[in-house]
Amino acid sequence: MNRTSLGYLLTLLSALAFAAMSLFIKLAYGVGMSPWSFSVIQSAFALIMLGTMLLREGGSTVRGGRKPWGRILLFVACGTTSAISFNVALLYLTMSLSTILLFTYPAFVAVGAWLVLGQRPTNWHLAALAMTLVGAVLTVDLSPAGLGSIHVPGVALALLAAAAHAMYIVFGEQVSVTLSATQATTLTRAAILLGSAALSPGIFREIGTVSWEGWLVCLVAALFCGVAPFLFLNRGLALIGANRAAIASVSELPFALLLGMAFLGDVTSLFEGAGALLITAAVVVSQRTEAAPVAQ
């Protein structure tokens, strides 16, 4: 398998793991856990696995050269913000709606690439941005009749998670030059644990009251989703870059919708379905320039 095919495969697996993560978060809330206790316990389990991986890799993954610590800190901060914001959003929104809103992130990727990398948005990028915004409005259905059923702070948190995830991808392409995927994932997971603990000072008292069902959900979530989403995404970014990774990640959207309907009884309305299709189309449109680059 060549590098490009492997990069697409790893990004696809990352998307599926991210979608499954949403299900485990909802299950954790169903047994009385908070976003903070779930994040801390799951991250602790994940860091044990990542530590084992780092020991096995030894120094073979340490890359030479001066490391851009400013970019690395921004990369880790964006990953932490995205994870925590999305976890909290799931307290108030269905898994399906949260995931659809998260998938506005390709529009933020275009904006982030412009601001951080100096890549000016093309007409295709602007069209994708417009489609994403319309899709998001259709998804949340902010009509007068629907205002009572929408938790506005939850929507804001899901959109914040999308923006932070986009910047995580943008900075991730740069960070992959000096950090291995395992190192990048370990830093992100450690920051999620510390960030969750800092935002909930009483977290360690709360952990003492977590039921055995909660611990089991966290353990299974760590095994299947605690490492794989970030690890596969970081490896995929190193192979195919941010733009291609963005379009491959769209597979998370239908998978998450199916999981929500199958296990949580989520119902996707006509407006939500139309919004999801429009956001998906926007991801494809945002990549249009790659197939037909403008001659310089």
C-alpha positions in Angstrom: 0.0 0.0 0.0 1.4 3.4 -1.0 1.7 6.4 1.3 -1.3 8.2 0.0 -3.6 5.1 0.3 -2.3 4.4 3.8 -2.9 8.1 4.8 -6.5 7.9 3.6 -7.1 4.6 5.4 -5.7 5.9 8.7 -7.8 9.0 8.4 -10.9 6.9 7.7 -10.2 4.8 10.8 -9.7 7.9 12.8 -13.1 9.2 11.7 -14.8 6.0 12.7 -13.1 6.0 16.1 -14.1 9.7 16.7 -17.7 8.7 15.9 -17.7 5.8 18.3 -16.2 8.1 20.9 -19.4 10.2 20.8 -21.4 7.1 21.6 -19.3 6.1 24.6 -19.5 9.7 25.9 -23.3 9.5 25.8 -23.2 6.1 27.5 -21.0 7.5 30.3 -23.5 10.3 30.8 -26.3 7.7 31.0 -24.6 6.1 34.1 -24.2 9.4 35.9 -20.7 10.6 34.8 -19.8 14.2 34.1 -17.7 15.4 31.1 -14.9 16.0 33.5 -14.8 12.6 35.2 -15.1 10.8 31.9 -12.3 12.9 30.3 -9.9 12.4 33.2 -10.5 8.6 33.7 -10.5 7.8 30.0 -7.4 10.0 29.4 -5.6 8.2 32.2 -6.3 4.8 30.7 -5.2 6.1 27.3 -2.0 7.6 28.6 -1.1 4.2 30.1 -1.4 2.7 26.6 0.5 5.6 25.0 3.3 5.3 27.5 3.7 1.7 26.7 3.9 2.6 23.0 6.5 5.3 23.6 8.6 2.9 25.6 8.5 0.3 22.7 9.4 3.0 20.2 12.2 4.3 22.3 14.2 7.0 20.6 13.4 5.9 17.1 10.6 8.4 16.8 12.5 11.4 18.2 13.1 13.7 15.3 16.0 16.0 15.1 16.0 19.7 14.5 14.7 22.6 16.5 11.1 22.0 17.5 8.5 24.8 17.0 7.2 24.8 20.6 4.9 27.7 20.0 3.1 25.8 17.2 3.1 22.6 19.3 1.5 24.4 22.2 -1.2 25.8 19.9 -1.7 22.4 18.4 -2.2 20.8 21.8 -4.4 23.7 23.0 -6.7 23.3 20.0 -7.0 19.5 20.5 -7.9 20.0 24.1 -10.4 22.7 23.4 -12.1 20.7 20.8 -12.4 17.5 22.9 -13.6 19.3 26.0 -16.1 21.5 24.2 -17.5 18.6 22.3 -17.8 16.5 25.4 -19.8 19.2 27.2 -21.9 19.9 24.1 -23.1 16.2 24.2 -24.6 17.0 27.6 -27.2 19.2 25.9 -27.5 18.0 22.3 -28.1 14.6 20.7 -25.2 12.7 19.3 -26.5 13.3 15.8 -26.9 17.0 16.1 -23.5 17.5 17.8 -21.7 15.5 15.1 -23.4 17.4 12.3 -22.4 20.7 13.8 -18.8 19.4 14.4 -18.6 18.9 10.6 -18.7 22.5 9.9 -14.9 22.3 10.7 -13.8 22.1 7.0 -15.0 25.7 6.5 -12.8 26.6 9.6 -9.9 24.7 8.0 -10.1 27.0 5.0 -10.1 30.1 7.2 -7.3 28.7 9.4 -5.1 27.9 6.4 -5.6 31.5 5.3 -4.7 33.0 8.7 -2.0 30.6 9.7 -0.4 29.4 6.5 -1.1 32.3 4.2 -3.2 30.3 1.8 -5.9 32.7 0.6 -9.3 31.1 0.2 -10.4 30.6 -3.4 -13.9 30.9 -4.8 -14.4 27.2 -4.1 -13.5 27.7 -0.5 -15.9 30.7 -0.2 -18.7 28.6 -1.8 -17.9 25.8 0.7 -18.1 28.2 3.6 -21.5 29.5 2.4 -22.8 25.9 2.1 -21.5 25.0 5.5 -23.2 28.0 7.1 -26.5 27.3 5.4 -26.2 23.6 6.4 -25.6 24.6 10.0 -28.6 26.8 10.1 -30.8 24.1 8.6 -29.4 21.6 11.1 -30.2 23.5 14.2 -33.5 24.8 12.7 -33.5 28.1 14.5 -37.0 29.0 13.4 -39.4 30.6 15.9 -41.2 27.3 16.3 -38.0 25.5 17.0 -36.2 27.8 19.4 -37.5 26.0 22.5 -36.0 22.6 21.4 -32.5 23.9 20.8 -30.0 24.5 23.5 -28.1 27.5 22.2 -25.0 27.1 24.5 -24.8 23.5 23.4 -24.8 24.6 19.8 -22.1 27.2 20.5 -19.9 24.6 22.2 -20.3 22.2 19.2 -19.3 25.0 16.9 -16.3 25.9 19.1 -15.3 22.3 19.0 -15.4 22.4 15.2 -13.3 25.6 15.0 -10.7 24.1 17.4 -10.6 20.8 15.6 -10.0 22.6 12.3 -7.0 24.5 13.8 -5.8 21.2 15.3 -5.6 19.8 11.8 -3.9 23.0 10.4 -1.3 23.0 13.1 -1.0 19.2 13.0 0.3 19.2 9.5 3.2 21.4 10.6 3.8 19.6 13.9 4.0 16.2 12.1 7.4 17.3 10.8 9.0 17.3 14.2 6.8 15.0 16.4 5.8 11.4 15.8 2.1 10.6 15.8 2.5 8.8 19.2 4.2 11.9 20.7 1.6 14.3 19.4 -1.2 12.0 20.6 0.4 11.7 24.0 0.7 15.5 24.4 -2.9 15.9 23.4 -4.2 13.3 25.7 -2.2 14.6 28.7 -3.5 18.2 28.0 -7.1 16.9 27.9 -6.6 15.2 31.3 -5.0 18.3 32.8 -7.5 20.7 31.2 -10.5 18.7 32.5 -9.0 18.5 36.0 -8.3 22.3 36.0 -11.9 23.2 34.9 -13.4 21.0 37.6 -11.5 21.5 40.9 -13.6 18.8 42.7 -13.0 16.2 40.1 -11.0 13.8 42.3 -13.8 13.7 44.9 -16.2 13.0 42.0 -14.1 10.2 40.7 -14.4 8.4 44.0 -18.2 8.2 43.4 -18.1 6.9 39.9 -19.9 3.6 39.5 -18.4 0.4 38.2 -20.4 0.9 35.0 -18.8 4.3 34.5 -15.3 2.8 35.0 -16.1 0.1 32.5 -17.4 2.5 29.9 -14.2 4.6 30.3 -12.0 1.6 30.0 -13.7 0.3 26.8 -13.7 3.9 25.4 -10.0 4.2 26.1 -9.3 0.8 24.4 -11.3 1.6 21.3 -11.3 5.4 21.1 -8.9 6.9 23.6 -5.8 6.6 21.4 -6.9 5.6 17.9 -8.8 8.8 16.8 -5.8 11.2 17.5 -3.1 8.7 16.7 -4.5 7.7 13.3 -5.4 11.3 12.5 -1.8 12.5 13.3 -0.3 9.7 11.2 -2.7 10.4 8.4 -1.9 14.1 8.4 1.8 13.3 8.1 1.1 11.2 4.9 -1.6 13.2 3.1 -1.8 16.7 4.7 -4.7 18.7 6.1 -6.8 19.2 3.0 -7.0 15.5 2.1 -7.5 14.5 5.7 -10.5 16.9 5.9 -12.3 15.2 3.1 -11.6 11.7 4.3 -12.8 12.5 7.8 -16.3 13.2 6.4 -17.0 9.5 6.8 -17.5 10.2 10.5 -20.7 12.0 9.8 -22.9 9.1 8.4 -21.3 6.6 10.8 -22.1 8.8 13.9 -25.7 9.4 12.6 -26.2 5.6 12.3 -24.8 4.9 15.7 -27.0 7.5 17.3 -30.1 6.1 15.7 -29.2 2.5 16.4 -28.1 2.8 20.1 -29.5 6.0 21.4 -32.8 6.4 19.5 -31.7 9.6 17.8 -34.1 10.8 15.2 -32.8 12.9 12.3 -35.3 15.4 11.1 -35.7 16.4 7.4 -34.0 19.7 8.1 -31.1 18.0 9.9 -30.7 15.5 7.1 -30.7 18.4 4.5 -28.1 20.3 6.6 -25.9 17.2 6.9 -26.0 16.6 3.1 -25.1 20.3 2.5 -22.2 20.2 5.0 -21.0 17.0 3.4 -21.1 18.6 -0.1 -19.3 21.6 1.3 -16.4 19.3 2.3 -16.1 18.0 -1.2 -16.4 21.5 -2.7 -13.6 22.8 -0.4 -11.2 20.3 -2.0 -12.1 21.2 -5.6 -9.0 23.3 -6.1 -6.8 20.4 -5.4 -8.1 18.6 -8.5 -7.7 21.7 -10.7 -4.9 23.9 -9.3 -4.6 27.4 -10.5 -1.5 28.0 -12.7 0.9 30.4 -11.2 
